[in-house]
Amino acid sequence: MKLKHKTMLGLATLAATVTLAASGAHAADLPDRIKKAGKLVIASQANYPPIAYKDPATGELMGLDIDLGAAIAKELGLKVEYQETAFAQVFSSLTTGRADIAMVAISDTAERQKVADFIDYMKTGPQFFTLQANAARIKGIADVCGTKVGASRNTNWPGQIAGWSKDNCEAKGKPAITVIGTEGSVDARTQLKTGRIDLAVQGSETLPYFQGMEPNTYVLLGQPLFAQETGIPVSKSEPGLRDAVLEALKRLQANGTYDKLLAKYKLQGSAMPAALNQGK
Protein backbone atom coordinates (compact mmCIF):
# COMPACT_ATOMS: atom_id res chain seq x y z
CA MET A 1 0.00 0.00 0.00
CA LYS A 2 2.83 2.40 0.87
CA LEU A 3 4.54 1.70 -2.47
CA LYS A 4 1.27 2.24 -4.33
CA HIS A 5 0.68 5.48 -2.42
CA LYS A 6 4.16 6.73 -3.23
CA THR A 7 3.70 5.80 -6.89
CA MET A 8 0.40 7.66 -7.11
CA LEU A 9 1.92 10.66 -5.34
CA GLY A 10 4.83 10.58 -7.74
CA LEU A 11 2.52 10.48 -10.74
CA ALA A 12 0.47 13.37 -9.38
CA THR A 13 3.63 15.39 -8.80
CA LEU A 14 4.84 14.60 -12.32
CA ALA A 15 1.47 15.66 -13.78
CA ALA A 16 1.56 18.92 -11.84
CA THR A 17 5.13 19.55 -12.97
CA VAL A 18 4.18 18.94 -16.60
CA THR A 19 1.18 21.27 -16.28
CA LEU A 20 3.28 24.01 -14.75
CA ALA A 21 5.96 23.55 -17.35
CA ALA A 22 3.38 23.79 -20.14
CA SER A 23 1.87 26.93 -18.60
CA GLY A 24 5.32 28.42 -18.21
CA ALA A 25 6.09 27.67 -21.84
CA HIS A 26 2.95 29.49 -22.97
CA ALA A 27 3.79 32.47 -20.74
CA ALA A 28 7.40 32.51 -21.96
CA ASP A 29 6.19 32.98 -25.54
CA LEU A 30 4.47 36.23 -24.66
CA PRO A 31 6.26 39.59 -25.02
CA ASP A 32 7.69 40.86 -21.75
CA ARG A 33 5.47 43.95 -21.82
CA ILE A 34 2.34 41.77 -21.81
CA LYS A 35 3.63 39.46 -19.06
CA LYS A 36 4.47 42.53 -16.97
CA ALA A 37 1.02 44.09 -17.55
CA GLY A 38 -0.71 40.78 -16.84
CA LYS A 39 -3.45 41.51 -19.35
CA LEU A 40 -4.34 41.14 -23.00
CA VAL A 41 -5.66 44.37 -24.54
CA ILE A 42 -8.10 43.65 -27.36
CA ALA A 43 -9.29 46.32 -29.79
CA SER A 44 -13.03 45.91 -30.26
CA GLN A 45 -15.91 47.64 -32.01
CA ALA A 46 -19.21 46.70 -30.43
CA ASN A 47 -21.52 47.35 -33.36
CA TYR A 48 -21.73 43.99 -35.10
CA PRO A 49 -24.03 41.52 -33.33
CA PRO A 50 -23.79 38.68 -32.60
CA ILE A 51 -20.00 39.01 -33.02
CA ALA A 52 -19.54 42.05 -30.77
CA TYR A 53 -22.24 44.35 -29.42
CA LYS A 54 -23.63 45.94 -26.27
CA ASP A 55 -26.59 44.78 -24.26
CA PRO A 56 -29.22 47.48 -24.93
CA ALA A 57 -30.33 47.42 -21.29
CA THR A 58 -26.99 47.37 -19.48
CA GLY A 59 -24.39 48.49 -22.02
CA GLU A 60 -22.39 45.36 -21.22
CA LEU A 61 -20.16 44.04 -24.00
CA MET A 62 -21.46 40.82 -25.51
CA GLY A 63 -20.90 38.53 -28.47
CA LEU A 64 -18.70 35.77 -29.82
CA ASP A 65 -15.56 37.92 -30.03
CA ILE A 66 -16.04 39.17 -26.48
CA ASP A 67 -16.41 35.68 -25.03
CA LEU A 68 -13.72 34.15 -27.22
CA GLY A 69 -11.27 36.96 -26.46
CA ALA A 70 -11.78 36.42 -22.73
CA ALA A 71 -11.24 32.68 -23.17
CA ILE A 72 -7.99 33.27 -25.09
CA ALA A 73 -6.70 35.62 -22.39
CA LYS A 74 -7.58 33.11 -19.66
CA GLU A 75 -5.80 30.35 -21.59
CA LEU A 76 -2.70 32.56 -21.61
CA GLY A 77 -2.97 33.25 -17.88
CA LEU A 78 -3.91 36.89 -18.46
CA LYS A 79 -6.78 39.23 -17.65
CA VAL A 80 -8.64 40.72 -20.60
CA GLU A 81 -9.23 44.39 -21.36
CA TYR A 82 -11.37 45.56 -24.27
CA GLN A 83 -10.51 48.85 -25.91
CA GLU A 84 -13.21 50.32 -28.13
CA THR A 85 -11.45 51.33 -31.34
CA ALA A 86 -12.72 52.86 -34.57
CA PHE A 87 -12.21 50.45 -37.44
CA ALA A 88 -9.91 52.89 -39.23
CA GLN A 89 -7.60 52.95 -36.19
CA VAL A 90 -7.29 49.19 -35.66
CA PHE A 91 -3.96 48.63 -37.41
CA SER A 92 -2.31 51.76 -36.03
CA SER A 93 -3.38 50.65 -32.52
CA LEU A 94 -1.57 47.35 -33.07
CA THR A 95 1.53 49.07 -34.46
CA THR A 96 1.79 51.50 -31.54
CA GLY A 97 1.00 48.89 -28.90
CA ARG A 98 -2.21 50.54 -27.70
CA ALA A 99 -3.83 47.18 -28.38
CA ASP A 100 -2.23 43.74 -28.43
CA ILE A 101 -4.68 42.07 -30.82
CA ALA A 102 -7.94 43.09 -32.51
CA MET A 103 -11.25 41.26 -32.64
CA VAL A 104 -13.53 43.34 -34.83
CA ALA A 105 -14.95 40.73 -37.24
CA ILE A 106 -12.21 41.71 -39.67
CA SER A 107 -11.78 39.85 -42.96
CA ASP A 108 -8.33 38.40 -43.64
CA THR A 109 -7.12 39.59 -47.05
CA ALA A 110 -3.77 39.49 -48.83
CA GLU A 111 -3.65 43.30 -48.72
CA ARG A 112 -4.16 43.42 -44.95
CA GLN A 113 -1.52 40.73 -44.44
CA LYS A 114 1.05 43.31 -45.58
CA VAL A 115 0.65 45.12 -42.26
CA ALA A 116 -0.44 42.37 -39.85
CA ASP A 117 -0.56 38.61 -39.41
CA PHE A 118 -4.02 37.08 -39.14
CA ILE A 119 -5.07 34.24 -36.86
CA ASP A 120 -8.13 33.00 -38.73
CA TYR A 121 -10.92 31.50 -36.63
CA MET A 122 -14.20 31.82 -38.53
CA LYS A 123 -15.60 31.50 -42.06
CA THR A 124 -18.10 34.00 -43.37
CA GLY A 125 -19.10 35.70 -46.60
CA PRO A 126 -21.09 38.66 -47.94
CA GLN A 127 -24.75 38.01 -48.62
CA PHE A 128 -27.42 40.08 -50.35
CA PHE A 129 -30.55 40.89 -48.36
CA THR A 130 -33.47 43.27 -48.73
CA LEU A 131 -36.69 44.25 -47.01
CA GLN A 132 -39.73 42.04 -47.24
CA ALA A 133 -41.47 45.07 -48.74
CA ASN A 134 -39.09 44.81 -51.73
CA ALA A 135 -39.49 41.08 -52.17
CA ALA A 136 -42.18 41.38 -54.85
CA ARG A 137 -39.76 43.07 -57.27
CA ILE A 138 -36.47 41.62 -56.00
CA LYS A 139 -37.24 37.92 -55.83
CA GLY A 140 -33.74 36.52 -56.10
CA ILE A 141 -30.17 36.95 -57.31
CA ALA A 142 -31.40 37.34 -60.91
CA ASP A 143 -33.12 40.62 -59.92
CA VAL A 144 -30.06 42.24 -58.30
CA CYS A 145 -28.63 43.76 -61.50
CA GLY A 146 -29.49 47.44 -61.93
CA THR A 147 -30.21 47.98 -58.23
CA LYS A 148 -28.51 50.14 -55.60
CA VAL A 149 -26.64 47.97 -53.10
CA GLY A 150 -25.21 49.22 -49.80
CA ALA A 151 -21.99 47.74 -48.44
CA SER A 152 -19.73 48.92 -45.61
CA ARG A 153 -16.85 50.98 -46.98
CA ASN A 154 -14.69 49.66 -44.12
CA THR A 155 -14.75 46.21 -45.73
CA ASN A 156 -13.62 44.80 -49.07
CA TRP A 157 -17.24 44.14 -50.01
CA PRO A 158 -17.80 47.22 -52.21
CA GLY A 159 -14.99 46.08 -54.52
CA GLN A 160 -16.19 42.48 -54.44
CA ILE A 161 -19.76 43.50 -55.30
CA ALA A 162 -18.52 45.69 -58.17
CA GLY A 163 -16.54 42.72 -59.49
CA TRP A 164 -19.54 40.42 -59.10
CA SER A 165 -21.61 42.95 -61.07
CA LYS A 166 -19.15 42.94 -63.96
CA ASP A 167 -19.19 39.15 -64.16
CA ASN A 168 -22.86 38.52 -63.53
CA CYS A 169 -24.61 41.64 -64.80
CA GLU A 170 -22.58 43.70 -67.28
CA ALA A 171 -21.00 40.69 -68.99
CA LYS A 172 -24.50 39.40 -69.72
CA GLY A 173 -25.82 42.69 -71.05
CA LYS A 174 -27.68 43.59 -67.86
CA PRO A 175 -27.43 46.95 -66.05
CA ALA A 176 -24.66 47.27 -63.49
CA ILE A 177 -25.15 47.33 -59.75
CA THR A 178 -24.63 50.75 -58.19
CA VAL A 179 -22.57 50.18 -55.04
CA ILE A 180 -23.24 52.63 -52.20
CA GLY A 181 -20.61 52.78 -49.43
CA THR A 182 -22.11 52.80 -45.94
CA GLU A 183 -20.69 53.46 -42.48
CA GLY A 184 -21.43 49.92 -41.40
CA SER A 185 -24.25 47.43 -41.03
CA VAL A 186 -26.48 49.72 -38.95
CA ASP A 187 -26.21 52.49 -41.55
CA ALA A 188 -26.90 50.01 -44.36
CA ARG A 189 -30.10 48.81 -42.72
CA THR A 190 -31.17 52.40 -42.07
CA GLN A 191 -30.61 53.33 -45.72
CA LEU A 192 -32.54 50.22 -46.73
CA LYS A 193 -35.52 51.21 -44.60
CA THR A 194 -35.51 54.80 -45.91
CA GLY A 195 -35.36 53.65 -49.53
CA ARG A 196 -31.93 55.11 -50.36
CA ILE A 197 -30.76 51.64 -51.38
CA ASP A 198 -32.60 48.60 -52.71
CA LEU A 199 -30.46 45.91 -51.13
CA ALA A 200 -27.57 45.62 -48.73
CA VAL A 201 -24.69 43.24 -48.22
CA GLN A 202 -23.75 41.93 -44.82
CA GLY A 203 -21.77 39.05 -43.37
CA SER A 204 -23.84 35.89 -43.54
CA GLU A 205 -23.04 35.12 -39.90
CA THR A 206 -24.91 38.21 -38.64
CA LEU A 207 -28.12 38.06 -40.64
CA PRO A 208 -29.98 35.36 -38.65
CA TYR A 209 -29.50 37.55 -35.56
CA PHE A 210 -31.19 40.54 -37.19
CA GLN A 211 -33.96 38.38 -38.58
CA GLY A 212 -34.62 37.28 -35.01
CA MET A 213 -34.48 40.83 -33.65
CA GLU A 214 -36.75 42.23 -36.37
CA PRO A 215 -39.10 39.43 -37.45
CA ASN A 216 -40.79 39.69 -40.85
CA THR A 217 -38.45 42.49 -41.94
CA TYR A 218 -35.57 41.07 -43.99
CA VAL A 219 -35.31 38.58 -46.85
CA LEU A 220 -32.02 36.82 -47.68
CA LEU A 221 -31.18 36.40 -51.36
CA GLY A 222 -29.31 33.26 -52.34
CA GLN A 223 -26.18 32.05 -50.58
CA PRO A 224 -23.06 33.99 -49.51
CA LEU A 225 -21.28 35.24 -52.63
CA PHE A 226 -17.78 34.36 -51.47
CA ALA A 227 -16.12 32.39 -48.69
CA GLN A 228 -14.04 34.68 -46.50
CA GLU A 229 -11.87 34.05 -43.44
CA THR A 230 -12.36 36.25 -40.40
CA GLY A 231 -9.21 36.70 -38.37
CA ILE A 232 -7.49 38.23 -35.37
CA PRO A 233 -4.80 40.65 -36.60
CA VAL A 234 -1.53 40.82 -34.68
CA SER A 235 1.39 43.17 -35.36
CA LYS A 236 4.08 41.56 -37.52
CA SER A 237 6.64 42.83 -35.02
CA GLU A 238 5.35 40.41 -32.35
CA PRO A 239 5.53 36.84 -33.70
CA GLY A 240 5.72 35.49 -30.16
CA LEU A 241 2.34 36.99 -29.31
CA ARG A 242 0.90 35.76 -32.61
CA ASP A 243 2.04 32.18 -31.98
CA ALA A 244 0.89 32.21 -28.34
CA VAL A 245 -2.62 33.39 -29.31
CA LEU A 246 -2.80 30.86 -32.16
CA GLU A 247 -1.85 27.99 -29.85
CA ALA A 248 -4.31 29.19 -27.19
CA LEU A 249 -7.08 29.22 -29.80
CA LYS A 250 -6.14 25.71 -30.95
CA ARG A 251 -6.37 24.48 -27.37
CA LEU A 252 -9.82 26.07 -27.02
CA GLN A 253 -10.89 24.26 -30.18
CA ALA A 254 -9.48 20.98 -28.91
CA ASN A 255 -11.20 21.19 -25.49
CA GLY A 256 -14.62 22.13 -26.90
CA THR A 257 -14.78 25.73 -25.65
CA TYR A 258 -14.73 27.15 -29.18
CA ASP A 259 -17.63 24.94 -30.33
CA LYS A 260 -19.69 25.85 -27.26
CA LEU A 261 -19.24 29.57 -27.91
CA LEU A 262 -20.21 29.21 -31.58
CA ALA A 263 -23.32 27.28 -30.54
CA LYS A 264 -24.19 29.97 -27.97
CA TYR A 265 -24.48 32.51 -30.81
CA LYS A 266 -25.87 30.05 -33.40
CA LEU A 267 -22.71 30.32 -35.51
CA GLN A 268 -21.82 26.64 -35.87
CA GLY A 269 -21.79 26.95 -39.66
CA SER A 270 -18.94 29.47 -39.45
CA ALA A 271 -16.47 27.14 -37.71
CA MET A 272 -12.99 26.59 -39.14
CA PRO A 273 -9.69 25.22 -37.80
CA ALA A 274 -7.48 28.00 -36.43
CA ALA A 275 -4.78 28.87 -38.97
CA LEU A 276 -2.48 31.71 -40.03
CA ASN A 277 -2.99 34.05 -42.99
CA GLN A 278 -5.49 32.01 -45.00
CA GLY A 279 -7.14 35.03 -46.65
CA LYS A 280 -6.66 35.68 -50.34
N, C-alpha and C positions, 0 to 999 in steps of 0.2 A: 504493500500500500504506500509506504514511504517513497519507494522508487517511482511508482506511478505518479504520486503527487508531485515529486520533483520534476518528472518529465513533463507533466501538464504545465507546471509553473514555468519551466524552461521554454516550452512552446509559446505560452502566453507572452513571456518576455520578448521572445524572438519576434512575434507578431507585432507587438507594440513598437519594437525597435524598427521593424520594416516600415510600419505606418509613419513613424516620426521621420524616418529617413526620406520616405516618399514626399511627405509634406515639406520637409526642408528643401528637397530638390526643387519642388514647385516654387517655393518662396525664393530660392536662390536665383531662379530664372528672371525674376522681376527686377526692374531697374531700382537702384538704391533709393531714388527719390520717392518711389511708390512704397517701398518697404518702410521707409522712415515715416511717411505720412500715415501709413496703415489703412489707406482707403483707395478705392478705384473711382475716379471721377469720370462720369459718363455724360457726354453731351446728348441732350434729348430735346425733342420738339413734340410737345403733347397735343398734337392736333390731328392725329391719324388713327382713330379707333378702328379695330381693336388692338392695334399695334402699340400705340402710346397715346393716352388721352387723360383727361381729368374727370373725376367723378363730378357731375353737375351739382350735386348737393353739398359735397365736402371740399371739393378742389383737390382731393388726393390723387396723386399720380397712379395710373392704372395701365394695364395692357400687357401684351406678350413681352415687349422689349423691357418693360419695367421689371417684370417678374424674372425674366431670363437674365437680365443684367445683374440683379441682386443675387441670383443663384451662382453666376460666374464669379462674382466678388467673394461670396462665401466659400466657394471651392478653392479660391486662391488665399483664403485666410484673411480677407480684407473686409472692411466696411464698404458700403456703397454710397456715393453721393451723386445725385443727378443735377446737372447744370443745364438749365433751359438755354438753348442756343438757336439763333436764327439759322436757317438752312445755309444761307450764303456764307456764314461764319464757321461752319463745321470744320473745314480743312485747316483754316488758319488757327483755330483753337487747338487742333492736334499738333500743329507745327510749333506753336508757342508753349505748349504744355499746359494750357488752361484746362484742357480735358485730356484724359488718357486714351479713351476710345470713344466712339460715337455709335449710338443706336437710334437712328432716325429713319428707319425703313428705307435705307438708301440703296439704290441699285448699284451693283458692281459692274463697271464697264471698263474697257481697255483704256479709255481716256482718263478715268479717275484713278486707275492703277499707276499712272505716272507720278501721282503725288502721295499715294497711300497704298498700303497693302490691305486686302479685304479678307476677312474671315467670313466665308459665306455660310449661312445657316438656314436659309429659307428660299423656296421657289415661289415666284409670283409671275404676273404678267398683266399688261394693260388690257382692259376690256371695255368695249362700248356699252353704254347704258343710256336710257332716256326716261322721260316721264311716262306714266301710263296714259296720260292725256295725249301723248304724241304717237302712241302705239298704232293707231289706225292708219297713219301715213308712213310711219317708220316701222315696218313689220319685221325686218331682219337685216342682216349684213348687206343684202342686195340693195337696200334703200339708203345706205349711208352716203353714197356718192352725191356730191352737190349740196351737202348739208354743212352747217357750222358746228365744229366739234371743239369743245373746251378740253384743254390738257394743261396740267401744271407746268409752268415754265421752269420750275426748279428741277424737273426731271428730264430724261431724254425722250419722253413720249412725244412731244411736238414734232421732233425730227422723224421719229419712227412712224407716226401717223401720216406725215407728209410723204414718206417713202411708200407706205402702204397704199396711199391714194394714187401715186404714180403707177404702181404695179396693178392695182385692182380697179381703178376708175379711169384715169387718163389713158392708160395703155389699151383700154377697151372702148375708147370713144365716149366715155361717160364724163360728166362734169367733175372737177376736182373737189376734194374736201377743202373747206376753209378752216384752217387750224387757228384757234383763238387761245393765246396763252393766258392762264389763270394764276392766281396767287396760291393755289392749292386746292384740295378737294372740297373744302367748305365753300370757297368762292365759286368753284365750278358748279356745285349744286345750286347755289344762289342764282347764278346766271342762267342755269337751266330752268329754274322756277319762274324767273322773270322774262323768259323768252329771248334772251340775248343770244343763246346758243340752242341748237336742236338736240345735240347729244353731248355727252362728256365721256372722258376716258379716266378710269381709275384702276388701281391695283385690284386684281380679282379677289385677293384675300380680304379686302375691306368691305366689299359690296354686300355680302350676306348680313353683316352687322347693320348697315344702314337700311336694308330691307326690313330687318326686324324692328328697328327704331321708328321707321316711318312706313308702316304697312300700306300696301296698295298705292304706292307712290312711284316706285322705280321698276323698270323692265330691263333685264339684261339681254344683250344681243349677241348671240353666238358664244364662242369660247374665247379665252384669252388669245390675243393676236400673236404674242411671242412668249417664250419661256425666258424668265429673267431671274438671276440670282440676286437675293438681298443679302447684304453683308455688313460686317462691323469694320469700319475703317480704322487703321492704326498707323501712326506715323512710320515712314520707312526708316527713320533714324532709331527706332526702338524694336529691333527684331526679337529681343528677349521677351518683351511684353507681348508682342504678336504671338509668339510660340506658346507662351504661358496661357494666354486666353484661348488659343485654339485647343490646347490639350485639356483645359478645364471644360470647354464646351463638349469635346469628345467624351469626357468622363460623364458629363450630364446626359449625353445621349445613351451611353452604355448603361447607366443605372436607372434609366426610365424617367428621369426628371423632365427632360426635354419633351418627351411624348405627352406627359401629363399636362405640361403647360400649353402645348398646342391644342390638346383636347379641351382644356379649360376655355379657350377662345374659339373653339370650332375651326381650327386651322390645320387639321390633320393632313389635308391634301397638299399643304405647302411644305411638308417635311423634306429634308435632304440631308445627306451626310455632311458634317462639317468639313470644309476644305478651303484651301487658299486660292484666291485670285482666279475664280472660275468664269467670271464675266467676260464677254466678248465685245 
